[in-house]
Amino acid sequence: MALKVAVLGAGTMGHALALVYALGGHEVRLTDSSMAMLDKAGGLMETALASLVEAGEAPAGCTPDWLHHQVTRLPTLAETLEDADLIVEAIIENPDAKRALYAEVDRIAPMAAVIASNTSYLDPFPLIPERRQARSLIMHWYTPPYLVDLVDIVAGPTCEQAIVDWAAELVAAMGKVPLVMKTFVPGYIANRLQQALAAEVYRLIDEGVATAEEIDTAVVHGLALRIPIVAIMAKADFTGLPILQNALRNATYQPPPPRTDSPTLDRLIAEGRTGVMAGGGYYDWGKDTAKLFAARDRRLMALKKALREIGTMAGSTRQMD
Ligand SMILES: NC(=O)c1ccc[n+]([C@@H]2O[C@H](COP(=O)([O-])OP(=O)(O)OC[C@H]3O[C@@H](n4cnc5c(N)ncnc54)[C@H](O)[C@@H]3O)[C@@H](O)[C@H]2O)c1
């Protein structure tokens, strides 16, 4: 059944989530406190949709006209929340901003609406008014959500099980992979693993052991190739568990100590090299951001297509032949 989905925040995640729900057949309303961002979101959704259609990952009928019919961009929260079944909160990761927004949502939104936060590390539940808790949960997507299939789902402390089941079914019906977690932990699973990698990367770079290029070479040609097929836990089985046990016992690897900064990262940011959007970060990228995103998306779609054919030997979609 088509839902009325209100997406709050039209930034990196919000505009892309609006597109995902539209592609899922839902009626989407999108808002942002920045009119410039709301305006920009239209073009970003169009570009992403064009890449999807070109790769055969979206129905050919999904034209820009279809998109503008399916996703209405609105300047006010009141218009966006009217009759909403599902409220997707995708605003900045700031507790004060989220708390203030939830208070407004509580004042305006239908009581039957489900509130789904896209928070990455912040626990949203203490910020959500008590009377909304039974219908509040986390639905955490990865960027770009129209290509990355994982959606972490976490119930709030008093969220009804039926709402969690509903959310998981909703996501699965859109061809995504829901992962219902037992409890909230900042970063869920995938982001926590990424943070562990990041901690090692800071050590290798800051101590001059490896360059950014060398780290990516090791990942692309070593770690990454097997990850979609055997991931981490199935790889452990293929390696043989005694090797892991010996590594632990011999303590030949020491994880990096906790840190709150990386001199290399701080220097790059101070130089204005904040990433692809700024034309450079660890690498030089140039100014054509849209082209870069399209190039990334094209490769991701080709990889997804190949992986669908190959199949995986790990995780909830494990295949044995
Ligand atoms: N960027 C990612 O890769 C990623 C992935 C998963 C989850 N998240 C999470 O999703 C949320 C959004 O992240 P993002 O990367 O899209 O951030 P972003 O900064 O790109 O976008 C946030 C948007 O929220 C808007 N905003 C701020 N206050 C608002 C308000 N009161 N009402 C309406 N709009 C408001 C801002 O103008 C901005 O456009 C965060 O909680 C983040 O942790 C991000």
The ligand as an ORCA input file, in Angstrom:
! r2SCAN-3c Opt
* xyz 0 1
  N      25.900     11.229      5.203
  C      25.843      9.945      5.426
  O      26.561      9.154      4.814
  C      24.848      9.379      6.429
  C      24.573      8.002      6.375
  C      23.623      7.472      7.260
  C      23.019      8.290      8.196
  N      23.319      9.624      8.228
  C      22.582     10.428      9.218
  O      21.507     11.063      8.545
  C      21.243     12.344      9.129
  C      21.426     13.391      8.046
  O      22.761     13.345      7.584
  P      23.211     14.040      6.213
  O      24.558     13.496      5.904
  O      22.125     13.958      5.205
  O      23.354     15.550      6.704
  P      23.371     16.874      5.820
  O      24.093     17.891      6.627
  O      23.836     16.585      4.423
  O      21.826     17.259      5.717
  C      21.083     17.637      6.836
  C      20.024     18.605      6.372
  O      19.164     18.885      7.453
  C      18.735     20.223      7.312
  N      18.166     20.651      8.592
  C      18.801     21.016      9.716
  N      17.908     21.294     10.685
  C      16.676     21.090     10.143
  C      15.357     21.201     10.638
  N      15.102     21.570     11.883
  N      14.317     20.922      9.799
  C      14.548     20.537      8.511
  N      15.801     20.426      7.991
  C      16.842     20.684      8.797
  C      19.981     20.968      6.859
  O      19.665     22.200      6.243
  C      20.600     19.956      5.903
  O      20.206     20.182      4.557
  C      22.227     12.463     10.291
  O      21.612     12.022     11.470
  C      23.355     11.537      9.882
  O      24.092     11.059     10.976
  C      24.196     10.182      7.370
*
